[in-house]
Amino acid sequence: MQAVKPTIVDKSAHAEFLDKVVAANLDPADPWVRDYVSMSWERARPYFMAKGLPAPGSRVLEFGCNLGASSIMLASMGGEVTAIDINPDYVDIARANARAHGVPEHVEFLHVADTRKLPFADNAFDLVVCNSVLEYVHDDHLDSVLGEIDRVLKAGGILFVLGTSSGLWPREVHSRAWLVNYLPRTLDPIIRKMSPDFMRGLSPWRLLRRLERYENLDRSDGDNSLLAAKRQITPPRKYALLRLFRVASLALGTSLGLLLPSITVALKKPQPSGLAKRVT
Ligand SMILES: C[S@@+](CC[C@H](N)C(=O)[O-])C[C@H]1O[C@@H](n2cnc3c(N)ncnc32)[C@H](O)[C@@H]1O
């Protein structure tokens, strides 16, 4: 399939999408609803393009699909996508969204209430995409969720984590709250009572620890593909800063996307014989 920017091709499915959005108490005029597919195409697609992903016809799992924007993008880029979310309303909306964008035969949406157990066979997917989702997974569930992602990903397959709020930074990227990433976890129940939107970023080191034997493809390619993507979507001054950060990431023996406020990293699952590099 040729990668053509998805547009609304089925007006009645789009009307259904909007009805479901309103029924779920979402605002249809919110850009994260109205323009989500288009924003994913402009802002997320360059990261995939730079890495040649998804391979045409490859089996892709989108973990935490929300309203389906990344899944629609990945299907439009040639992937055969299965998309899951814990929220049944989102899955229902995403299904209508995929029909509206003309890709329903390339995306299957499933509601999975507890993603510590995924309803897929071992080695089912070539690519697992976690776009802005792992930071939403309950801390106590994260290791099990990553274990399941590892189970359903083929040996040699890629886990692509992007747009994920990093716990290393003093300002949490979604809530824009300062220093919350550094507070002791024992305070979480109290803070959540005061501020229901409270959230923390994910520690990139925690991700790497759980997937210890995976190869960090960004480190392997010296961050070149990540920078190629950033160049397309980042203003020149900020891009120059990123190049400086790359020097720091090389000096630290890690990859640029693990040090940024939004984590971006592609991790390759080792072959069973396991001569893959450790991630750092
Ligand atoms: C910011 S949205 C993800 C955006 C989406 N990946 C995209 O690129 O369009 C976060 C999503 O994570 C889902 N989520 C939260 N906890 C989850 C979990 N434990 N397992 C799977 N999905 C989860 C939420 O329901 C929500 O739809």
The ligand as a Gaussian input file, in Angstrom:
#p B3LYP/6-31G(d) Opt

LIG

0 1
 C       -2.228000       9.392000      25.256000
 S       -3.205000       8.019000      24.944000
 C       -2.305000       7.090000      23.720000
 C       -2.267000       7.699000      22.368000
 C       -2.162000       6.728000      21.234000
 N       -1.152000       5.722000      21.471000
 C       -1.859000       7.429000      19.909000
 O       -0.697000       7.413000      19.486000
 O       -2.767000       7.992000      19.334000
 C       -2.979000       6.953000      26.327000
 C       -3.836000       5.711000      26.217000
 O       -3.316000       4.717000      27.084000
 C       -4.402000       3.946000      27.513000
 N       -3.952000       3.164000      28.677000
 C       -3.799000       3.555000      29.956000
 N       -3.368000       2.537000      30.708000
 C       -3.217000       1.482000      29.887000
 C       -2.814000       0.129000      30.085000
 N       -2.477000      -0.334000      31.293000
 N       -2.791000      -0.702000      29.019000
 C       -3.146000      -0.234000      27.793000
 N       -3.547000       1.031000      27.543000
 C       -3.588000       1.870000      28.586000
 C       -5.475000       4.968000      27.802000
 O       -6.768000       4.405000      27.849000
 C       -5.280000       5.926000      26.642000
 O       -6.123000       5.617000      25.556000

